[in-house]
């Protein structure tokens, strides 16, 4: 399935479906194709969100798990998501874990 990439300020993301937000974080060499089956399955019951992590846009000092976590936090705040189900793959999993530890208030 072909998806429309949305943009708000510096954030590029995919958003499909309605319901509780399910945020998917890709890995270092991840692509939307990694999540195609998950998007199709969960879009029936959830708002599935896949932000494009700025792996090549951030400078070398901020392209870290901590730097990406800050980016994800700013994205969540900019989009005003609450009660999020957060799932990450590979590097995205590390970013998700750090984010949950630092900002549990928006996680379900």
PECORCOR-V553791 format. One record per residue. N is the residue number from 1. RES is the residue in one letter. PSI is psi as a letter, one per 20 degrees, with the letter a starting at -180 (none if undefined). BURIAL is 1 if it has 9 or more other ideal C-beta (glycine too) atoms within 8 Angstrom, else 0. D_FIRST is the distance of its C-alpha to the first C-alpha in Angstrom with 2 decimals. Layout:
# PECORCOR-V553791
N:RES:PSI:BURIAL:D_FIRST, N:RES:PSI:BURIAL:D_FIRST
This chain:
# PECORCOR-V553791
1:X:q:0:0.00, 2:X:p:0:3.78, 3:X:q:0:6.47, 4:X:p:0:10.08, 5:X:p:0:12.72, 6:X:r:0:15.85, 7:X:p:0:19.36, 8:X:o:0:22.61, 9:X:c:0:25.56, 10:X:i:0:24.90, 11:X:p:1:21.89, 12:X:p:0:18.30, 13:X:r:1:15.75, 14:X:q:1:12.51, 15:X:o:0:13.38, 16:X:q:0:11.53, 17:X:a:1:13.61, 18:X:q:0:17.38, 19:X:a:0:20.20, 20:X:q:1:21.73, 21:X:p:1:20.19, 22:X:o:1:18.61, 23:X:p:1:18.71, 24:X:p:1:17.09, 25:X:p:1:18.94, 26:X:r:1:17.84, 27:X:a:1:20.53, 28:X:g:0:22.46, 29:X:k:0:20.20, 30:X:r:1:17.02, 31:X:r:0:13.63, 32:X:h:1:10.42, 33:X:h:0:9.44, 34:X:h:1:12.52, 35:X:j:1:11.24, 36:X:g:1:7.70, 37:X:h:0:9.72, 38:X:g:1:12.01, 39:X:g:1:9.80, 40:X:h:0:8.51, 41:X:g:0:12.20, 42:X:i:1:14.03, 43:X:i:1:12.42, 44:X:h:0:14.43, 45:X:i:0:17.61, 46:X:r:1:17.30, 47:X:o:1:16.43, 48:X:p:1:14.30, 49:X:p:1:15.35, 50:X:n:1:14.78, 51:X:q:1:17.50, 52:X:o:1:17.67, 53:X:p:1:20.98, 54:X:m:1:23.37, 55:X:h:0:24.38, 56:X:i:0:25.62, 57:X:h:0:26.76, 58:X:q:1:29.28, 59:X:r:0:32.66, 60:X:h:0:33.70, 61:X:i:0:35.75, 62:X:i:0:32.89, 63:X:m:1:30.14, 64:X:r:0:31.18, 65:X:g:1:30.01, 66:X:g:0:32.31, 67:X:g:1:31.12, 68:X:h:1:27.43, 69:X:g:1:28.48, 70:X:g:1:30.25, 71:X:g:1:27.20, 72:X:g:1:25.14, 73:X:g:1:28.13, 74:X:h:1:28.35, 75:X:g:1:24.66, 76:X:g:1:25.19, 77:X:g:0:28.38, 78:X:h:1:27.00, 79:X:i:1:24.27, 80:X:l:0:26.91, 81:X:q:1:24.90, 82:X:r:0:27.18, 83:X:l:0:27.17, 84:X:p:1:24.23, 85:X:p:1:22.94, 86:X:p:1:22.58, 87:X:p:1:20.94, 88:X:q:1:21.06, 89:X:p:1:20.52, 90:X:c:1:23.39, 91:X:h:1:24.63, 92:X:h:1:22.48, 93:X:g:1:24.41, 94:X:g:1:27.67, 95:X:g:1:26.75, 96:X:g:1:25.80, 97:X:g:1:29.15, 98:X:g:1:31.18, 99:X:g:1:29.60, 100:X:h:1:30.36, 101:X:h:0:33.91, 102:X:h:0:34.51, 103:X:m:1:32.83, 104:X:i:0:32.73, 105:X:h:0:33.36, 106:X:j:1:29.73, 107:X:q:1:28.43, 108:X:none:0:28.42
